[in-house]
Amino acid sequence: MLVHMIVGWLVSALALWVVAQIVPGIEVRDFGAALLATVVIAIVGAVVGPVLRFLAWPLTFVTLGLFLLVINAILLKLAAMLTPGFRVRGFLHAILGALVLTILSSLLRRMVL
């Protein structure tokens, strides 16, 4: 179980580092910053995420779930504000980064876990 969590954390950090290489408005100083940013993203997602999803459920319902991408972008931007060495320059970059991060994390987790 612990090994599974550590591997998942490393895979998520790798996905974030790759996203920083692909999306021009997202910067990660090094892999250590990606590891820290992954932890902060998880904490922000666990604490703030449910509140945002609850408040935005009407928009999420009307947009057939697409508004969740905006919520994920907000969470990514918030995590970047709290993490040294991790930066998201603009909201459009946050939306693109959230989309690419979700897809890449899912693919890597399926391959590794």
Buried (B, 14 or more C-beta within 10 A) or exposed (E): EEEEEEEBBBBBBBBBBBBBEEBEBBBBBEEEBBBBBBBBBBEBBEEBBEEBBEEBEEEBEEEEEEBBBBBBBBBBBBBBEEBEBBBBBEBEBBBBBBBBBBEBBEEBBEEEE
